[in-house]
Amino acid sequence: MTDAAIAIHDLCKTYQGGKRALDGVSFDVPRGSIFGLLGPNGAGKSTLINILAGLVNKTSGSAAIWGFDIDEHPRNAKASIGIVNQEILFDPFFTPIETLEIQAGLYGVPKAQRRSMELLRAVHLEDKAKAYARTLSGGMKRRLMVAKAMVHSPPVLVLDEPTAGVDIELRQQLWSYVRSLNDAGVTVVLTTHYLEEAEELCDRIAIINHGRVVANEPTRELLGKAQEKVVAVTVDRDVETPPRAICFDKVVLKGTRTLEITYSKDRVNAGEVLGAVQASGLGIVDVSTKEADLEDVFLSLTRGAASSG
């Protein structure tokens, strides 16, 4: 049995009409990790998740969940994964407790082993157990979707844009629950448009662009890839025209005394940048730097990406 929670090798998907959604995608999701799967709209993320869910047939390549090949052992593979889709899907006429009981029944969970109330408690919906699902707010429905994905206690949970349209407080509640699941040994795969979310939560991140993996690294190493750095330098007198230097990629005057200087940290260091400011005859009063974040890396790796559906 492989050590990977999800193992994907050379996965391809071409839809009728010739659209190639996945083009030789390969990566492993380590067991016990929170793994970020990022990419622009139309990059192939949803196709990949739908293949794992058994909703879309792959064209070629292989995928295994918890060691079970999705073609050779489809039942075991499906039992090993819980998927929270972007779209909120459940019957509006059932209560949350009924929704979870029915889902547990579909997965063949014996009544004695069902944890419906425990799951509702975990997602802060215990008091809504017997309310019609259609009366729940958007955030509550989203949390019910997470509980629904966990009824069969899968070792892998996939969250596809789980906090889209959810307010900050609910988002934090959802993440604290996801972290507790991860602490209990559940491997979590997350797709999100909120890059700061991925940066904070994920141990490792893969970025897909045009159906191909363009990055797959530990989050810290990925952040180190952002070579563009910005330093804000406050000088000792008013400046009308910002100074120029060969080590500056860009200089913007913010107010009358602050220069915002962009430079490439693989070419020069901050000391050379500050030296160039002083060499122009200006005294330095204050310096602050902006650390590269995941957004910088994401944009540099996906620049020029088409944002088709």
C-alpha positions in Angstrom: 0.0 0.0 0.0 1.3 3.4 -0.9 2.1 6.0 1.7 0.2 8.7 -0.2 -3.4 9.5 0.8 -4.0 10.3 -2.9 -1.6 9.2 -5.7 -2.2 10.7 -9.1 0.0 9.6 -12.1 -0.1 11.1 -15.6 -3.8 11.8 -15.4 -5.4 13.2 -18.6 -8.9 14.2 -19.4 -10.1 15.4 -22.8 -13.8 16.2 -23.1 -15.9 15.7 -26.2 -15.1 18.5 -28.6 -11.4 18.3 -27.8 -11.1 20.5 -24.7 -8.1 19.1 -22.7 -8.9 19.7 -19.1 -6.0 17.7 -17.6 -2.7 17.2 -19.4 -0.5 14.6 -17.7 -1.1 15.6 -14.0 1.0 13.8 -11.4 1.3 14.4 -7.7 0.9 12.7 -4.3 -1.0 14.0 -1.3 0.9 12.9 1.8 -1.1 11.2 4.5 -2.0 13.4 7.4 -1.4 16.6 5.6 -3.5 19.6 4.7 -2.8 19.9 0.9 -3.7 22.9 -1.1 -4.8 22.5 -4.8 -4.8 25.9 -6.4 -5.2 27.3 -9.9 -7.1 29.9 -11.9 -10.7 29.3 -13.0 -10.7 26.6 -15.8 -7.3 25.2 -14.7 -8.7 21.7 -14.2 -9.2 21.5 -10.4 -12.9 20.6 -10.5 -12.3 18.0 -13.2 -9.6 16.4 -11.1 -11.9 16.4 -8.0 -14.8 15.0 -10.0 -12.6 12.1 -11.3 -11.7 11.3 -7.7 -15.4 11.4 -6.8 -16.2 9.0 -9.6 -18.4 11.6 -11.4 -16.1 12.1 -14.4 -14.3 9.3 -16.3 -10.6 10.0 -16.9 -9.2 9.7 -20.4 -5.9 8.1 -19.3 -3.5 7.8 -16.4 -4.2 6.5 -12.9 -5.5 7.7 -9.5 -5.6 5.9 -6.2 -7.2 7.0 -2.9 -5.8 5.5 0.3 -4.1 2.9 -1.8 -7.2 1.9 -3.7 -7.1 2.4 -7.5 -10.3 4.2 -8.6 -10.8 1.8 -11.5 -9.7 -1.5 -9.9 -11.3 -0.9 -6.5 -14.0 1.8 -7.0 -16.1 1.0 -4.0 -13.1 1.1 -1.6 -11.8 4.2 -3.2 -15.1 6.0 -2.8 -15.4 4.9 0.8 -12.0 6.4 1.5 -12.9 9.9 0.5 -15.5 12.6 1.5 -16.0 15.5 -0.9 -17.5 18.9 -0.1 -18.5 20.3 -3.5 -18.6 24.0 -4.4 -22.3 23.7 -5.1 -24.6 23.2 -2.1 -26.5 20.0 -2.8 -29.1 18.4 -0.6 -32.8 18.0 -0.3 -34.4 21.2 1.1 -37.2 19.3 2.7 -35.1 17.1 4.9 -33.8 18.3 8.3 -30.0 18.2 8.9 -30.3 15.1 11.1 -32.3 13.3 8.4 -29.8 14.4 5.7 -26.9 12.9 7.6 -28.8 9.7 8.5 -29.8 9.2 4.8 -26.2 9.8 3.7 -24.9 7.3 6.3 -27.4 4.8 5.0 -26.2 5.3 1.4 -22.7 4.5 2.6 -23.9 1.4 4.5 -22.9 2.7 7.9 -24.8 0.5 10.5 -27.2 2.5 12.7 -25.2 1.7 15.8 -22.1 3.3 14.3 -23.7 6.5 12.9 -22.5 9.8 14.4 -25.1 12.2 13.0 -25.6 14.2 16.2 -21.9 14.3 17.0 -21.2 15.7 13.5 -23.9 18.3 13.8 -22.4 19.3 17.2 -18.9 19.6 15.6 -20.1 22.0 12.9 -22.2 24.0 15.3 -25.6 22.9 14.0 -26.9 20.9 16.9 -29.6 23.4 17.6 -30.8 23.2 14.0 -30.9 19.4 13.9 -34.7 19.3 13.3 -35.1 22.5 11.2 -35.8 22.1 7.5 -32.5 22.4 5.6 -34.1 25.1 3.3 -34.4 27.4 6.3 -30.6 27.4 7.1 -28.4 30.3 6.1 -25.7 29.9 3.4 -23.0 29.4 6.0 -25.0 26.8 7.9 -25.7 24.9 4.7 -22.0 24.9 3.9 -21.2 23.4 7.3 -23.9 20.8 6.8 -22.1 19.8 3.6 -18.9 19.2 5.5 -20.8 17.1 8.1 -22.4 15.2 5.2 -19.0 14.4 3.7 -17.8 12.9 7.0 -20.7 10.5 7.8 -18.7 7.4 6.7 -15.5 8.6 8.5 -13.4 8.8 5.4 -9.6 9.1 5.9 -9.5 11.8 3.2 -11.6 14.9 3.0 -11.7 17.1 -0.1 -13.0 20.7 0.3 -13.7 22.4 -3.0 -14.0 26.2 -2.3 -15.6 25.5 1.1 -15.6 29.1 2.3 -16.9 30.8 -0.9 -19.5 33.4 0.2 -19.1 32.5 4.0 -18.5 35.4 6.4 -15.2 35.6 8.4 -16.6 34.2 11.6 -18.1 31.1 10.0 -14.9 30.7 7.9 -12.8 30.6 11.1 -15.3 28.1 12.7 -15.0 25.9 9.6 -11.2 26.0 9.7 -11.0 25.2 13.4 -13.1 22.1 12.6 -11.0 21.2 9.7 -7.8 21.5 11.8 -9.4 19.3 14.5 -10.2 16.7 11.8 -6.6 16.9 10.6 -5.3 16.6 14.1 -7.3 13.4 14.4 -5.6 12.0 11.4 -7.8 13.0 8.5 -5.9 14.1 5.3 -7.5 17.3 3.9 -7.3 18.5 0.3 -8.4 22.1 -0.1 -9.1 24.2 -3.2 -9.6 27.9 -2.5 -9.6 31.3 -4.1 -8.5 32.8 -0.8 -4.7 32.5 -1.0 -4.1 33.7 2.5 -6.2 30.8 3.6 -4.0 28.3 1.8 -0.9 30.0 3.0 -2.0 29.7 6.6 -3.5 26.2 6.5 -1.7 24.1 4.0 1.5 22.1 4.6 2.0 21.6 0.9 0.6 23.3 -2.2 0.2 22.2 -5.8 -0.7 24.8 -8.4 -2.4 23.7 -11.6 -2.5 25.9 -14.7 -4.0 24.9 -18.1 -4.4 21.3 -16.9 -0.7 21.0 -15.9 1.0 21.0 -12.5 3.3 24.1 -12.4 4.3 23.8 -8.8 4.1 21.2 -6.0 6.1 22.1 -3.0 6.0 22.6 0.8 4.2 26.0 1.4 7.3 27.5 2.9 9.5 26.6 -0.1 6.8 27.9 -2.5 6.8 31.3 -0.7 10.6 31.4 -1.1 10.1 31.3 -4.8 8.7 34.9 -5.0 11.8 36.7 -6.1 10.2 40.1 -6.3 10.6 42.1 -3.1 9.4 45.6 -2.1 11.1 47.9 0.3 9.5 51.2 1.5 12.3 53.8 2.3 11.4 57.0 4.1 14.0 59.7 3.3 15.1 62.9 5.1 13.7 65.4 2.7 11.0 65.9 0.1 11.5 64.2 -3.2 10.1 65.5 -6.5 11.7 62.9 -8.8 12.5 59.4 -7.5 16.1 58.4 -7.9 17.0 55.7 -10.4 19.5 52.9 -10.0 20.4 49.8 -11.9 19.4 47.6 -9.0 15.8 49.0 -8.9 13.2 47.2 -10.9 10.6 49.9 -10.2 10.4 53.0 -7.9 7.1 54.6 -6.9 6.9 57.8 -4.8 4.4 57.5 -2.0 3.7 60.9 -0.6 6.7 63.3 -0.6 9.2 61.4 1.4 8.6 57.6 0.9 10.1 55.6 -2.0 8.5 52.2 -2.7 11.3 50.2 -4.4 10.8 46.9 -6.1 13.9 44.7 -6.7 14.7 41.1 -7.5 16.1 39.3 -4.5 17.9 36.8 -6.8 19.9 39.7 -8.3 20.5 42.1 -5.5 20.1 42.4 -1.7 18.4 45.0 0.4 21.8 46.5 1.4 22.6 47.3 -2.2 19.2 48.9 -2.7 19.6 51.1 0.4 23.2 52.0 -0.7 21.9 53.1 -4.1 19.3 55.4 -2.3 22.1 57.0 -0.2 24.4 57.3 -3.2 21.7 59.5 -4.8 22.2 62.0 -2.0 19.2 61.1 0.2 19.4 60.2 3.9 17.4 57.2 5.1 15.1 57.8 8.1 13.0 54.5 8.1 12.8 51.2 6.2 10.1 48.6 6.0 9.9 45.5 3.8 7.0 43.6 2.4 7.5 39.8 2.5 6.4 37.9 -0.6 3.1 36.1 -0.1 1.5 33.2 -1.9 -0.4 35.6 -4.1 3.0 36.8 -5.6 4.0 33.2 -6.3 0.6 32.3 -7.7 0.6 35.2 -10.1 4.1 34.6 -11.3 3.4 30.9 -11.9 0.0 31.5 -13.6 0.6 34.8 -15.4 -1.1 34.9 -18.8 -3.5 32.2 -17.8 -6.8 32.2 -19.6 -9.7 32.4 -17.1 -12.2 30.3 -19.0 -14.9 28.5 -16.9 
